[in-house]
């Protein structure tokens, strides 16, 4: 027993000395721990936003007709892969002036933080073609759209991203000189969503409406969603992943803010409730309402009061329902998933709203200028429109963007992928 007691004392002394040595050298391990924590933090954000792309896929799958479901799933995945290649080799360098043409030993420094930061920001870049995909669904050719994805993610989006988030190309400095402030877009209402939505609009217009969507007598043919449950699943996946989109935009663990999380939640709630009321319980509006609120709150989620975020989300829900109805019914713009009102208009509203509800007079943290937010948002929208007209106009002239009448009638699943989402009948063996 005495021997056991001595042995216990010996082991206890060892662990005391061990802990003491750790304490004495706290500076070095703490720095290493901070680097590892930052890498893990942003990696979790990257994975959450990667999961959002499944949300984009299922949202589109549930909205399109049954003969285009496979195409929706394949398009989102392949677009993501093309985006990865272009952003890794070209886009990230354009936006931030950083490349990865170094040895693995260099890339692994700081626990590979720069690599996982690239991964995180890639998921933002890849959201652009995912947004566009919803607008041009059911009638766009496969390979020409992949070419457009390569150009947009490799060059055009990085120019926008670098201008706002990396203070490159003199954009923010010019805004500072003109308006007295810089564009505040914490998580991408303008840089990602408005840019993606406004790029989608000319693509939708160039393609034209789906065949028989609008008849010669002025009537509109119904193209009902193939699966409300899949549409709802897509919306839920996007909503959950969005907290990685917004909260992890801090990029380091010491800058994380619960304010961003709660503001995102309140905007989600506001968008959902208003879309439900204005959309008269239509599930398409109900499940796009939270996305409208989340799109709008991205820009100012770090500076708004939660009550302000609730109002921003509510207005975004109203914008989506109103403008989706107008585009489809009155203006005859066949934007299948409503990506222009959802991302383009709600994203632009989010950029402007940050300049309103970010003011200290409305409970915000301050440091934003309404004029700056308005002008910066308008200029990003203009850049997106011009870029889209050039890219999709040229590709349409060279290769054609639209499926033939027969291919569209058969559906993209059979025309492009030679398979249906579900067999006509089950085999008997």
N, C-alpha and C positions, 0 to 999 in steps of 0.2 A: 504493500500500500504506500509506504514511504517512498519507495522507488518510483511508483507511479506519480506521486506528488511532485518529486524532483523533476521528473520527465516533463510534467505539465508546466512547471515553472520554466524549464529550459525552452520549451516550445513557445510559451507566452513571451519570454524575453526576446526570442527570435523575431516574432511577429511585431513586437514593439519596436525593435531596431529597424525592421523592414519599413514599417509605417513612418518612422522618424526620418529615414533616408528619403522616402517619397516626399515627405513634407519639406525637407531641406531643399530638394530639387524641384519644388512645385512649379517654378517658372517654366521650365522646359516641357514637362509633361502636360501642363495646362494649355500651352500653345498647341501642342500636338493634339490634345483632346478637342480644342476649339476647332482646329482644321478638320478633324474627323467628323465632329458634330455638324459643321457647316456643309461638308460633303454629303453626309447622310440626310440632312434637312432638305437640301435642294434636290437630292436624288428622289426622296419621297414625293416631292412636288412634281418632278418629272414623270414619275410613275402614275401619279394621280391624273395628270393632264394627258398622259398617254392613254389612260383608261377612258378619258373623255372622247377620244376618237372612236371608240366602240359606241359611245353615245351618239355621235354624229351618224355612224353607220346604221344603228337601229332606228334612229329618228327618221332617216331617209327610207329605210326598208319598210317601216310601218306606214309611211305617208304615200309612197308610190303604189301603182297598181301591181298585182301579183306577178305579172310577166316581166317586171323590172327589179325584183327583189335581189336576185343574185348579183346583178350589176351594181346595185347600191353597196353591197358588202365588199365586192372585189375592188371597186373604184377607190373607196376610202383607204383600204390597206395599201394598194399599189401607189396611190398618191402619196401616202406617208413615206413609203420607201424611196420614191423618187425625190421627195422633199429632203430626206436625210442625206442622200448623196450630194445634192446640189448645195445644201446648207453647210455640210461638212467641208466640202472642197472650195466653195466659192462664197456663199452667202454670209457665213459667220465672219469671214475675213473682211468682206465689204462693210458689214455693220460695225464691227469692233476692232478691225485691224489685227486680229489674232488668227494665226494659222496653227495647224497641228502637224506640220512637217518636221517634227523633231523625234528623237528616239523615245522609246517607251519609258526610259528612266527619267527623262525630263517631263514627260506628260504625267507621270505618276506623282510628281511633287505636290505637296500640300494635299495628300490623300486623293490626288486626281480631281481636285475641285474644279479646275478649268474645264475638264472633260464633262463632268456632270452638269456644270453650268451650261455648256453647249447643248447637252441632252435636254435640259429644261427649256431653254429658249427655242430649240428645234421644235418642240411640241407646240409652241406658239406659232412658229412659222408654218408648220404643217396644217394648222387650223385654217389657213387661208384657202387652200384648195378644197378642204372639207366643207367650208362654208359655200364656196362656189358650186360644189357638187350638188348641193340641195336645190339650188336655183335652176340648174340646167338639166335636171334629172329627166329620164325617160326618152330623151331624143338626141343626146350628144354622143358623138363618136368617142371611142375609148382612147386611141393613141394620140389624136390631136389634143385632147384635154391633158394628157400626160406631158406633152410638149409645152403647153401653156403653164402647167404646174412648174416645170423646170425653169422657165424664164422668170416667172413671178417669184418663186421662192429663192432662186439663185441670185437674182439681181434687184427686182423692183421692190419687194418687201424689205430686204435688207437696207435699201436706201432710205426707206421710211423709218425703219427701226433704228438705224444708226443716227438719223437726224434727231430723233426725239430722245432715245434712251442712252445714246453714247455721245451726244453733243458733237456730232460730226457734221461736216458739210456746211457749217455756218448757220444752220436753220434756227437753232435756239438762240444763238447770239444775235441774229437779225431780229427775232421776235422781241428779245430783251431791249434792243435799241429802239424799236418801234412802239412797243406797248408797255415797256417797263417790267416785264415778267417773262418767264419761260413756260412753255406748255407743260402742264402737270397731267401725266397719264400713268398712274401707278401700275396698273395691271392690264392696260391695253384696250380700253373702250374705243379709243381712236386708232391707235397703232395697229391693232389686230382686227377688231370687229368692224369698225367703220370702214377701214381700208378693205377688208374682205368683202363686206356687203356692197360697197360701191364699185368694186371691181366686178362683182357678180352681175350688176345691173346691165351694163352694155353687153355682156355675154348672153344674158337672157334675151335681150332685144335683138341681137344679131341672129340668134337661133330661131326666134319666133315661137309662137305658141305651139303646144302639142296638137297634133292633127285632130280635128273635130272637137277641140276644146271650145272654140267660139264658132258658131254656125253663121251662115250667110244672112239669115234673118235677124241676127243680133242676139239670139238666145245663147245660153251657155250650157254646154253638156257637162254633167257631173262626172268627175273622175275620182270616185271615193277612195279613201285610204284602204290599203290592203289589210292592215292589221292595227287596230287601235292599241291592243296590248303591247306590240313591239314599239309603237310610237311612244307610249307611256314609258316603257323600259328605257328607250333612248334618252328621253327627257330626264328620268331619274338618274341615270348614269352621268349625264352631263352636269346635273345639279350637284351631285356628290363630288365629282372631280373638280368642279369649279372652285371649291375651297382650297384645293392645291393651286389652282390657277391664280387666285387672288392672294391668299395668305403667304404662299411660298414665293411670291414676287418680291418679298423682302430680301431673298437670296442668301442671307446669313442669319444664323439663329439668334444673334443678339439684337436684330432688328425686327423680330417677329412681333406682331401686334394682334391682340385679341379684338381690337377695334375693327380691324379688317374683316375678321370672321363674322362678328355680329352684324356689321353693316351689310355684308353679303347676304346673311340670313334675312335681315329685314327687307332688303330689296327683293329677294326671292318671294317673300310673303306678299309684299305690296303688289308685285307684278302678277302673281297668281290670282289674288282676290279680285283685282280690277278686271283682269282678262276673263275671269269666270263670270262676273256680273255683266260686263259689256258683251261678252260672247255668248250670253244666254246658255251657259252650262255646256257649250260645245266642247268636247274633249280635246279637239285640235287647238282651240284657244287656251283651254285650261292648262295643257301641258307645254305650251309655248310661253305662257305668262311668266313662269319662274325664270325662263331663259332670257326673256326680255329684261326683267329686273336685274338679273346678274350681269348681262351685257352692259347695262347703263351704269351700274355702280362701280365697275372696274376702275375707272379713271380716278375717282375721288374716294375710294373705299378706305384710304388711310387718313383722310382728313375730315370726313363728314361726321356729324352726330348721327346715331342710329335712327332717330326720328326723321332726319333729313334723308337718310338712305331709304327709309320706308316710302317717303314721298317720291323720291327719284324712281324707285322701282314701280310705284303705282302709275306714275305718268308714263313710264316705258310700256307698261301693260296696255294702257289706253292707246298709245302710239301704235303698237303692234296690231291690235284688233282693228282700229280705224283704218290704218294704211294698208293692211293686208286685204281688207274688204274692198277698198277703193281700187287697188292694183288689179285684183282678180275680176271684180264685177263691173267697174266703171271704165277703167283705163285699159282693160283687156291685156294686161301684162301677165304672162303665164309663168310666174315665179313659183315653182312647185311647192317649196317649203317656206316661202315667204322670207328668204334670207335678206333681201334688201330692206324691208321694214324691220325685221328682227335684229339683224346685225348692223346694216348700214345706217338706218335712221336712229335706232335705239343707241347704237354706239356713238353717233354724232351727238345725240342728246346727252349721253353720259359725259362726253368731253366738255360740253357747255355747262352741264349741271354741276360739275366739279368747281367751276368758277362762281357758281351761285351758292350752293349749299356747303362749300368749303370755307365760306366767309365766317369770321368770328361772330358777326351779327346774327347768324343763323345757327350758332352752336358749333361751327366748324373750327378747325385748327388754324385757319388763315394761311397766308403765304401764297395765295393764288389770286390771279387777276382775271376778271370776267372777259375783258377785251382780248387778253392773250388767249384764253381758252376758245373763244369764239373764232378769232382769226386763225389760230393754229389748226383748229378742227376743219374749218372751211378749206384751208390750203391742202391738208392731207386728203380730204374728199376730192378736191380738184385733181390732185396727183393720181389718185386711184382711178378716177374716171378716164383721164387722158391715157394712163398706162393700159387700162383694159381695152379701150378703143383700138389702140395700136396693136396690142398683142393678139386679141381675138379677131380683129379685122384682118391682119396679115395672115394668121393661121387659116382663117376661113377662106381667104382668097387662094392660098396655096394648096391646102389639103381638104377644105370643107370641114365644117364642124358638125353637121347634122346627119343623122342616119337617113337612109332613103325611106320613101313612103312605105315600101314593103317591109323593111327592117323594123321600122317603128311600129307597124301594125303587128308584126310577130312578137315584138318586145325585145328589149336589149339582152335579156337572158339568153334567148335562143339565137339571136342575130350575132351577138358578140362572143358569148361563152358556151354556146351549143348545149345548154342544159337548163332545165326549169328548177325552180326552188323546191317544188314538190312534184312527184311523179303523177301522171294522170290516173294511174291505178297501181295498186300494190301487186307485186308478183305473188303467184300462188304456191311457190315452193319454199 
